[in-house]
Amino acid sequence: MTSLQGSLPDSAGGLWRMDREYGVSNTRVKHVVIHEAHIRETPDRHVVYRIDVFTTERNWCVYRRYSEFRKLHEKISDSFKMFKGSFPPKQLSGNLSPAIIEQRRSALEHYLLKIINCHNQDVASCNTVLRFLDLHHNDVYYVTSGLCRYVKTFGEAILNESHYFVLSPTQLFCVHKRLRIPNSDADYKADSVFCDLGSLYDFVSRLDKVCIKPANLQDQGIKCELTLLKNMKELHIQTFSVSLVKGLAAVQLQIQRLKACQRNRHEGSPYRLRTRKENTADAPNS
């Protein structure tokens, strides 16, 4: 995969400064940047654009093809007529040339910023845009909202089962982050659902078997905490770096079984962590 590094256009920088300085947007997404474009060889040779998405609480990146941008524009144009004719046009040839790629990168970034900073905030808040920027899997409010809905439907049944409940590092991060954000009417409106956060945190505190497992590559670098898992007896950390799990030492006394399935950097073999109780039992008598 070939990387083509670009720079932030002056016009995009101006839009970002306006948003931060004057607070013109109440939408979840505060800024987007397309710094890079990559040429991928499969399934056919094509270009993907890396979109860095920024909210107040965190940031992440998504990769989209030009064809995906065009589908986004078509859907928005059907709902919001103001965006007709404002999309970067197709190129009949030379789509993979560095000059065309850079031209498209700049134009697509400016197009996204027009959406995010649009005076009609329904545009930036519509489900089409939110899914394009992958807020449902990354934003603190949307991830927490999804867990709230899931727990409301299946929570008690899950607690009555003896299976591991799987949480991604992003989900754990968002749950802890949401707890530290003061509630307000604007928060709940942006949340798009009136969450029962109390029930969610009660559910998390009652879990006794938890598996931390990344859902995607971006999860691999997310730091997550265990402090809310107050009743956890068994913990399985699957294909995730133990060094990114905060609060592990604090919960080792309560944990009866602790296992980490990740590869040893030198030997390529999985290894198993030990609970503090096991370490104490094996310690030589003083």
KEPA-795717 format. One record per residue (C-alpha): residue in three letters; x negated, y, z. Coordinates in steps of 0.2 Angstrom, whole numbers, m for minus. Example, Ala and Ser with C-alpha at 12.3 -4.5 7.8 and 13.67 -1.06 7.14 Angstrom:
% KEPA-795717
['ALA'; [m62; m22; 39]]
['SER'; [m68; m5; 36]]
% end
This chain:
% KEPA-795717
['MET'; [0; 0; 0]]
['THR'; [m7; 17; m5]]
['SER'; [m5; 32; 5]]
['LEU'; [m3; 49; m2]]
['GLN'; [m6; 63; 11]]
['GLY'; [4; 79; 9]]
['SER'; [5; 95; 18]]
['LEU'; [20; 104; 25]]
['PRO'; [27; 117; 13]]
['ASP'; [29; 135; 19]]
['SER'; [48; 135; 17]]
['ALA'; [50; 120; 28]]
['GLY'; [39; 128; 41]]
['GLY'; [50; 143; 41]]
['LEU'; [66; 133; 43]]
['TRP'; [58; 124; 58]]
['ARG'; [53; 140; 66]]
['MET'; [70; 147; 64]]
['ASP'; [78; 132; 72]]
['ARG'; [67; 133; 87]]
['GLU'; [66; 151; 90]]
['TYR'; [85; 156; 88]]
['GLY'; [93; 139; 92]]
['VAL'; [104; 139; 77]]
['SER'; [107; 120; 78]]
['ASN'; [116; 110; 91]]
['THR'; [114; 94; 82]]
['ARG'; [104; 79; 88]]
['VAL'; [90; 80; 75]]
['LYS'; [80; 96; 78]]
['HIS'; [67; 94; 64]]
['VAL'; [61; 82; 50]]
['VAL'; [44; 81; 41]]
['ILE'; [39; 71; 26]]
['HIS'; [20; 72; 27]]
['GLU'; [16; 56; 17]]
['ALA'; [21; 45; 3]]
['HIS'; [16; 27; 0]]
['ILE'; [16; 17; m15]]
['ARG'; [22; m1; m12]]
['GLU'; [19; m16; m24]]
['THR'; [34; m27; m19]]
['PRO'; [47; m31; m24]]
['ASP'; [42; m19; m38]]
['ARG'; [30; m5; m39]]
['HIS'; [39; 10; m30]]
['VAL'; [36; 25; m19]]
['VAL'; [42; 27; m1]]
['TYR'; [42; 43; 9]]
['ARG'; [38; 43; 27]]
['ILE'; [51; 54; 37]]
['ASP'; [46; 59; 54]]
['VAL'; [62; 63; 64]]
['PHE'; [62; 74; 80]]
['THR'; [75; 76; 93]]
['THR'; [73; 85; 110]]
['GLU'; [68; 69; 119]]
['ARG'; [58; 59; 106]]
['ASN'; [52; 56; 88]]
['TRP'; [51; 42; 76]]
['CYS'; [48; 38; 58]]
['VAL'; [58; 30; 44]]
['TYR'; [54; 25; 26]]
['ARG'; [65; 29; 12]]
['ARG'; [64; 27; m7]]
['TYR'; [70; 41; m19]]
['SER'; [85; 30; m24]]
['GLU'; [90; 30; m5]]
['PHE'; [89; 49; m5]]
['ARG'; [100; 50; m20]]
['LYS'; [113; 39; m12]]
['LEU'; [113; 50; 3]]
['HIS'; [116; 65; m8]]
['GLU'; [130; 57; m17]]
['LYS'; [139; 53; m1]]
['ILE'; [136; 70; 6]]
['SER'; [142; 79; m10]]
['ASP'; [158; 69; m9]]
['SER'; [162; 76; 8]]
['PHE'; [153; 93; 8]]
['LYS'; [154; 101; m10]]
['MET'; [141; 114; m5]]
['PHE'; [127; 102; m8]]
['LYS'; [132; 98; m26]]
['GLY'; [117; 102; m38]]
['SER'; [105; 105; m24]]
['PHE'; [96; 88; m26]]
['PRO'; [78; 85; m34]]
['PRO'; [82; 78; m51]]
['LYS'; [76; 62; m58]]
['GLN'; [60; 60; m68]]
['LEU'; [61; 51; m85]]
['SER'; [42; 46; m84]]
['GLY'; [27; 48; m73]]
['ASN'; [36; 44; m56]]
['LEU'; [20; 36; m49]]
['SER'; [8; 50; m54]]
['PRO'; [1; 59; m39]]
['ALA'; [7; 76; m45]]
['ILE'; [25; 70; m47]]
['ILE'; [25; 61; m30]]
['GLU'; [19; 77; m21]]
['GLN'; [32; 87; m30]]
['ARG'; [45; 75; m25]]
['ARG'; [39; 74; m7]]
['SER'; [40; 93; m5]]
['ALA'; [57; 94; m13]]
['LEU'; [64; 80; m3]]
['GLU'; [58; 87; 13]]
['HIS'; [65; 104; 9]]
['TYR'; [82; 95; 5]]
['LEU'; [83; 86; 22]]
['LEU'; [79; 102; 31]]
['LYS'; [93; 111; 22]]
['ILE'; [105; 97; 29]]
['ILE'; [98; 98; 46]]
['ASN'; [99; 117; 47]]
['CYS'; [115; 119; 37]]
['HIS'; [127; 132; 45]]
['ASN'; [141; 119; 44]]
['GLN'; [134; 107; 58]]
['ASP'; [146; 94; 53]]
['VAL'; [134; 90; 39]]
['ALA'; [119; 86; 50]]
['SER'; [131; 77; 62]]
['CYS'; [140; 66; 49]]
['ASN'; [137; 47; 51]]
['THR'; [129; 46; 33]]
['VAL'; [115; 57; 39]]
['LEU'; [113; 49; 56]]
['ARG'; [111; 32; 48]]
['PHE'; [99; 38; 35]]
['LEU'; [88; 45; 49]]
['ASP'; [91; 29; 59]]
['LEU'; [97; 38; 75]]
['HIS'; [108; 23; 80]]
['HIS'; [92; 13; 83]]
['ASN'; [80; 27; 90]]
['ASP'; [89; 42; 97]]
['VAL'; [91; 42; 116]]
['TYR'; [110; 46; 116]]
['TYR'; [115; 34; 102]]
['VAL'; [105; 19; 108]]
['THR'; [112; 22; 126]]
['SER'; [130; 24; 119]]
['GLY'; [128; 7; 109]]
['LEU'; [123; m2; 125]]
['CYS'; [137; 6; 134]]
['ARG'; [150; m1; 122]]
['TYR'; [142; m18; 122]]
['VAL'; [141; m19; 141]]
['LYS'; [159; m14; 142]]
['THR'; [165; m28; 131]]
['PHE'; [152; m42; 136]]
['GLY'; [144; m36; 152]]
['GLU'; [153; m48; 164]]
['ALA'; [151; m63; 153]]
['ILE'; [133; m60; 151]]
['LEU'; [130; m58; 170]]
['ASN'; [139; m75; 172]]
['GLU'; [128; m84; 160]]
['SER'; [111; m91; 163]]
['HIS'; [103; m85; 147]]
['TYR'; [89; m71; 145]]
['PHE'; [96; m54; 141]]
['VAL'; [85; m47; 127]]
['LEU'; [81; m29; 127]]
['SER'; [69; m20; 115]]
['PRO'; [56; m8; 121]]
['THR'; [66; 6; 113]]
['GLN'; [82; 2; 122]]
['LEU'; [73; 1; 139]]
['PHE'; [64; 18; 135]]
['CYS'; [81; 26; 131]]
['VAL'; [90; 19; 146]]
['HIS'; [77; 26; 158]]
['LYS'; [76; 43; 148]]
['ARG'; [95; 45; 148]]
['LEU'; [95; 43; 167]]
['ARG'; [84; 59; 168]]
['ILE'; [94; 70; 157]]
['PRO'; [108; 81; 166]]
['ASN'; [125; 78; 159]]
['SER'; [134; 92; 150]]
['ASP'; [149; 93; 138]]
['ALA'; [137; 96; 124]]
['ASP'; [128; 80; 128]]
['TYR'; [143; 70; 128]]
['LYS'; [149; 78; 112]]
['ALA'; [132; 74; 104]]
['ASP'; [133; 56; 111]]
['SER'; [149; 54; 100]]
['VAL'; [156; 43; 114]]
['PHE'; [161; 46; 132]]
['CYS'; [149; 33; 140]]
['ASP'; [152; 25; 156]]
['LEU'; [133; 27; 162]]
['GLY'; [137; 21; 179]]
['SER'; [143; 4; 173]]
['LEU'; [128; 3; 161]]
['TYR'; [115; 5; 175]]
['ASP'; [125; m6; 187]]
['PHE'; [124; m20; 173]]
['VAL'; [105; m17; 171]]
['SER'; [102; m18; 189]]
['ARG'; [111; m34; 191]]
['LEU'; [102; m43; 177]]
['ASP'; [91; m58; 184]]
['LYS'; [84; m64; 167]]
['VAL'; [76; m52; 155]]
['CYS'; [67; m54; 139]]
['ILE'; [58; m39; 132]]
['LYS'; [56; m41; 113]]
['PRO'; [52; m28; 100]]
['ALA'; [65; m26; 86]]
['ASN'; [53; m19; 74]]
['LEU'; [35; m12; 71]]
['GLN'; [39; 4; 79]]
['ASP'; [44; m4; 95]]
['GLN'; [26; m11; 97]]
['GLY'; [20; 6; 103]]
['ILE'; [34; 11; 115]]
['LYS'; [31; 12; 133]]
['CYS'; [45; 5; 144]]
['GLU'; [49; 4; 162]]
['LEU'; [56; m10; 174]]
['THR'; [61; 1; 189]]
['LEU'; [80; m1; 185]]
['LEU'; [79; m20; 184]]
['LYS'; [81; m22; 203]]
['ASN'; [88; m40; 203]]
['MET'; [77; m47; 190]]
['LYS'; [70; m64; 194]]
['GLU'; [63; m70; 178]]
['LEU'; [54; m59; 165]]
['HIS'; [49; m64; 147]]
['ILE'; [38; m52; 138]]
['GLN'; [38; m58; 120]]
['THR'; [25; m52; 106]]
['PHE'; [23; m36; 116]]
['SER'; [8; m28; 124]]
['VAL'; [9; m30; 143]]
['SER'; [m1; m14; 145]]
['LEU'; [14; m4; 139]]
['VAL'; [26; m11; 152]]
['LYS'; [26; 1; 167]]
['GLY'; [31; m4; 184]]
['LEU'; [26; m22; 182]]
['ALA'; [16; m23; 198]]
['ALA'; [30; m16; 208]]
['VAL'; [42; m30; 203]]
['GLN'; [30; m44; 204]]
['LEU'; [35; m49; 222]]
['GLN'; [53; m51; 217]]
['ILE'; [49; m61; 201]]
['GLN'; [49; m80; 202]]
['ARG'; [44; m83; 184]]
['LEU'; [34; m71; 173]]
['LYS'; [28; m76; 156]]
['ALA'; [20; m66; 142]]
['CYS'; [20; m73; 124]]
['GLN'; [7; m63; 115]]
['ARG'; [m9; m68; 106]]
['ASN'; [m26; m67; 115]]
['ARG'; [m36; m54; 105]]
['HIS'; [m52; m66; 104]]
['GLU'; [m45; m83; 104]]
['GLY'; [m28; m81; 96]]
['SER'; [m19; m91; 109]]
['PRO'; [m4; m87; 120]]
['TYR'; [m7; m84; 138]]
['ARG'; [5; m83; 153]]
['LEU'; [5; m70; 167]]
['ARG'; [6; m75; 185]]
['THR'; [18; m68; 198]]
['ARG'; [10; m61; 214]]
['LYS'; [18; m75; 224]]
['GLU'; [8; m87; 213]]
['ASN'; [m8; m77; 215]]
['THR'; [m6; m77; 234]]
['ALA'; [m2; m96; 235]]
['ASP'; [m18; m100; 226]]
['ALA'; [m29; m88; 235]]
['PRO'; [m43; m96; 246]]
['ASN'; [m40; m96; 265]]
['SER'; [m49; m82; 273]]
% end
